[in-house]
Each structure stands twice: as structure tokens, then as C-alpha cells.
Amino acid sequence: MKFRFLFVVLCLVWGSTWLAIKIGVNHAPPLWSAGTRFFLAGLLLMGWYRWKHGSFHIEKKAIRHIVILGFLVIAVTFGLIYWGEQWVSSGLTAVLVQGLIPIFMLLFSWLYRHSTLNGPLVGGIFLGLFGVLVIFMPQIKSPDNGMAILGMLSIILGTLAYCWGAVISKDTLNQYSSILISGLENLMGGAVLMMVAPVMEWREIVSFGYMDQAFVWSWLYLVVIGSIVGFTVFTYLLKEWGAVRVSLYSFFTPMVALLLGTLFYQEKITWEQLLGSGMVLVGVWITNRYTSAKKAQPSAAVKLQEESLQ
């Protein structure tokens, strides 16, 4: 029951952050906005861990994995996503990111021999990828939408980095507190973005023209709810459930994001994008459905553990 509740929290939190990101990048430099968000969230998480547990010791091998997490899962992923969302709606961004996460997770798990593929899984992967192509069609047909295409490609590349980092670092997540790991990866990823942002966004950063009420509230929401609450819950579930099972949240968060973007930000979506989004989500359902079926009853001990998580 506890894991299910945390799963619902994760879906609601990360379904709403896409609109907050959209509001932020419409007012502020995207890389600076992302970097300061994650750096502050990391400081707060590390302060909380130090207050509760005192000092900590991390092995050198684990440090390397945490650096990978911070660089790939935070800096590269959200640098590309923030930049791309300047030209892509929050709902469509959520579909691309959250819809492709289970597909890319499964592919990386297969590449690293953590899982195997079968016919339905391959079919679900191709359906989801074809859905992404359908989503691209309105932009491809219009010669004036070059930046929207680049934005979507940037978001997809960010999603690839996210899944790769999550899969290759799972062993490290099993060894340490989820709050500690979240704090370190947010701190490191945010620091990288804050070093890169002045090179690309110096004039916008020093102008402070973006410091209005809409940006401040969206930024605070992302720091507290999106980063601290969201990443801590995600890291905890990733450690307890594994990468593939946690990726089920990707089926629900796009629906939350599309609804919020339509109701509160007047975002419009074409019928091609709706069709493509539906194909992506069906592909997500297929991959998760048959991944779970494939794991059924591997042993009595694993079966008992799985039942305790239901």
C-alpha cells in the first residue's frame, strides 16, 4: 500500500511539473532556471540528510556512478528538456518524455542484459516509436516549425540520457539512502548547468528581467515539489521496484500534463499529436504489460517479495 501511494504521488507531481517548466522557460533563461532549481534542491536535500544522519561515507566506485547520475539524469537530461520546451507545449513534452522512458528503459536494460525482449515487447516498442513519428508530422509538414522540430529532438535526446543514467546506476542506488543519492545528483547536475548557463545565456541572466511572480512561483514549485519530493520518491521506488516497473508512471503523467496544459495554459494539440500520443501510451502499456508477465513466478522467494509490493 505504501508503494502504491508513493506511486500516485509521483504521477501527480511529475505530471504537474511540465506546466511549471513551461511557465518558467517562457520567462527565464532555460539552462539557468534548471541549474538553480536543481542546485538549491540538492543543497536542501543534503542539509536534511546531514541533520538526520550526520556525516556520510561513499565508496569511490559509488561516487563515479553518482557523478554519472548527476551529469546524465540531471544536467544533460533537463538542460535539453528545458531548452526544447521553449518551442513545445508542456503536454506534448510530457508525452515525449514520459512515453519514451519505459521504451528506452527497456532497450537499455536489454542492452545491458538486465532483461530480454519478446514479440509483444518489440511490437510495443515499435508502436511507441511510430507514435513519436506521428507526433512530428504537423511540424514536418510546416516549413515554419523548424524550432519546434529541434525542440522535440532535444527533448528526446534528454530522455535517452535519463534512461541510460538510471539503468547503469541502479546497483549504486541499492547501497545508499534515496535522500542522499537525490541530494548528490541534484547538487552535481545543478552545478554543471550553472557553469554552462552563463556561457550561453549571460545577457539574459544578468538582466534579471525574468524575476516576475509567475517565474518565482513556478521555480519554487519545481524546487520543492518537483525536485525534492519527486526525485526522492522516484529514487526510493527505483531502488525498491527496479527501473522497468517504476517506469509505469510514464503512462499516467502525460495524461495529467495534457489536462493541466489545456485547462490552465490554453495549450492546443492537433489530431495528429493526439493520435501519436495515444499510440505512444498504448506502446507503453504493451511494454509494461508484457515485461511484468515475463517476470511471473521466477522463484518462490521472488514471488513472495512481489506479492508484498502489490
N, C-alpha and C positions, 0 to 999 in steps of 0.2 A: 504493500500500500504506500509506503514512504517513497519508493522509487517511482511509482505511478504519479504521485502528487508532484514530485520534483520534475517529472517529465512534462506535465501540464504547465507548470511554472515556466519551464524552458521554452515551450512552444509559444506561450503568450508574450514572454519577454522578448524573445528574438523575432517574433512576428511583428512587434511594435517598433523595434529599433530601426527598421528600414525607413520608416517615415521620419523618425528623428534624424537619421543620417541625411536624408533628402533635404530636410529643413536646414540642417547645418551647412551642407555644401552649397546651398543656394544663397548663403550669407557670408561664408568664410572660406579661406584657402583650404582645400580638402586635406592635404598632407599635414598641415599644421594642426588642423582641427582633430584629425585622427591621432596624431602623435601626442598632443597634450592630453587628450582623453585617456589613452592607454597608459601614459606615463603616470598621471595622477592616480588612476585606478590601481596601478601596480604599487605605488607608494602606500596607498591606504591599505591594500591587502597585506603588504609586508609589515606595516606597522601593527595591524591587527594580529598577525601571526606572532610577531615578536612579543606583543603584550600578553598573548595567551600561552605561548610555549617557550618563550625565551630565545636563546641563540639556537642556531641550527648548523648542521654539518652535511654537506653534499659531496658525494664522490666525484672525482674528476670525470669519469665516464658519463655520469648523470648530468654534469654541468654542460658537457658537449650537446647532449640531447635537449636540454633546456634552452640553450642558445639557438639550436635549430628550431625549436618551437617558437621562441620569441621572434626570430627572423622570418620564418615561413608563415606561421599561423597568425602573427600579428602584423609585422612590418610589411611584408610583401603582399599578403592577402588583403589587408584593409587599406593599404596605400593604393592598390589597384582598384579595389571596390569603391572607395571614396572618390577617387578620380573619375571612374566610369559613371558613377551615379549622377554626375553633373548633367548628363545628357540622357539618362534612362530613368523611367519612373520608379518609385520605391517598390510598387507591387511587382513590376517586371524584374527588377533586380532581385527581389526575394525568390521569384520563381527560378531564375537562372542559378542563383547561389544554392538555395535550399534544395531545389530539384536535382541539381547535378552532384551535390555532396554524396548521397548514397551510391550513385553510379560510379563516381570517381573513387570513393572509399573502397567499393567492391573491386574495382580494377587494380588499385594499388595493393589491396590485400591479396589478390590473385598473383600479382607480380612478385610480391614478397613471400608467396607460398603460405599465407595465413588462411587462405580459403581456396576453393575450387569453383569452376564455372560449369553450368549445365545448360541445356537448351532453353528453358524458360528464363534463366538469368541473362543469357546472351540476347534473347528476344526483348526483355525489359530494357536492357542497356541500349539496344539499337532504337527502340521506340522512344526512349527519353532523348537520345541524341537527335533523332529525326524531329522530335518536337522542338528542340532548340533551333533547328534549321527553319522550321515553320515560323517561329517567333521572329527570326531575322528577316523574313520575306518582305514585310512592309518597308523596312529600311533599305533593303537591297533594291526594291522597285523604284525608290525615290532617289534621284541624284543629289538631293539637298540634305540627306541624312547621314553624311559621312561620319560626323562626330558621334552620332548615335550608334553606328556600327562599331567604331573604335571603343566607345564606352562599353558596349556589351562584350566585345572581345577582351577588354581589360578585366571586366568582372569575371569572365570565365577563367582567365589565367589566374586570377586571385583565388578562385575556388580550387583550382588544381593545386596550388601551393598549400592551401589549407588542408586538403585531404592527405597530401603527401606527408606533411609535417605530423599530422595526427596519427597516421598509421605507423610511421617509422619510430615514433617516440612512445608508443604505448607501454613498453617494458619499464621505462622510467616513471611513468605515471603510477605504476603499481607499487612503487617503492616509497613515495613521499606523499605528504598531505596535499589534498587538492587545492587548499588555500595557498600553500607555499608555492606550488607549481604555477597557479594562476597569477600570483603576485609577481613572480620572477619573469614569466613570459610576457606579461603586460608591461612591466618595467623595461625590459630589454627591447621589446618591439617598439614601444613608445619612444624610447631614447633614439633608436635608429631613425624613425620617422622625423623626430625633431631635429636631427642632424641633417637630414636630406632636405626637409622643407625649406629652410632659408635659401638654399641654392636655387630652388625653382620658384619660390613664392615670396621672396624678400619684400618686394614693394607692397604686396597685399598684407603681409604680416605686420609691417611697421606702420601701416596707415591706421590700423585699429578701426576702420570703418565698418567692420563686421560685428562689433560689440553691441548688438542690439538685444532686445528682450527675447526675440524668437530664437536667436542663436544660443544665448546663455542658457535658456531653459532646455533646449534640445541637447546641448552639450552636457549639462548636469545630469539629465536623464540617461544619457549614454554612459557617463562615468559610473553612476551609482547603480542603475538598473541593468543596463546593457553589459557593462564590463564586470563590475564586482559581483552582482547577483548572477548574471547569465553565465559568465565564464567559470565561476566557481561551481555552479550546478552542473554545467556541461562536463568540466574536468572530473568531477566526482562520479557522474554517470558513466563517463568514458572509462574510468578505472573499474567500475563495478560491472558494467554491462558489455564493454568492448565497443570498438569503433562502428561496426556494422549495425548493431542493434540500436545504439544511440542515434544513428542517422535516421531513424524513423521520424524524428521530429521534423525532418525536412519535408514530410508530406503535409504537415499541418500549418507550419509557419507561413508558407506562401499565401494560404487562404486568409490568414489573419492580416497579412500585409496588403493584399489586394483589397480587402474590405476597408481597412483603415485609409488607404490611399484614395479610394473612391469616395468615401464618406467625408473625410476631413481635409483632403487636399485637392479635390476635384480632378484627380488623375483619370485619364481616359485610356482605354485599351481597345485595340482593334479586334475584329473577329478572328483574324489570323493569329494574333497573340493569345486570344482566349483558347483557340483550338490547340495551338502549340503548348500552352501551359497545361491544358488537360492531358495532352499526350505525355508530357514530362512527368506529371503527377501519377498517371497510370503506370508509366515505366518505373517510377519509384515504388509504387505498390507491388508490382510484379517482382522486382529485385528483392525487396524486403520479405515478401510472402515466401518466395522460394529459397531465400537464404535461411529463413527460420525453419522451413520444412526440411531442408538439407541437414540441419543440425540435430534433428529429432533423435532422442534416446541414444546418445553415443555411449553412455555408461550409466550405471545406477547412481554413482556419486554426482555426475553432471546433471542427471535428470532431477535429483533432489535439489540441487542448487538452483536449477532453472525454475522449479516449482516455487521455491522460496522467493523468487524475484517477481512472480506474477501478481 
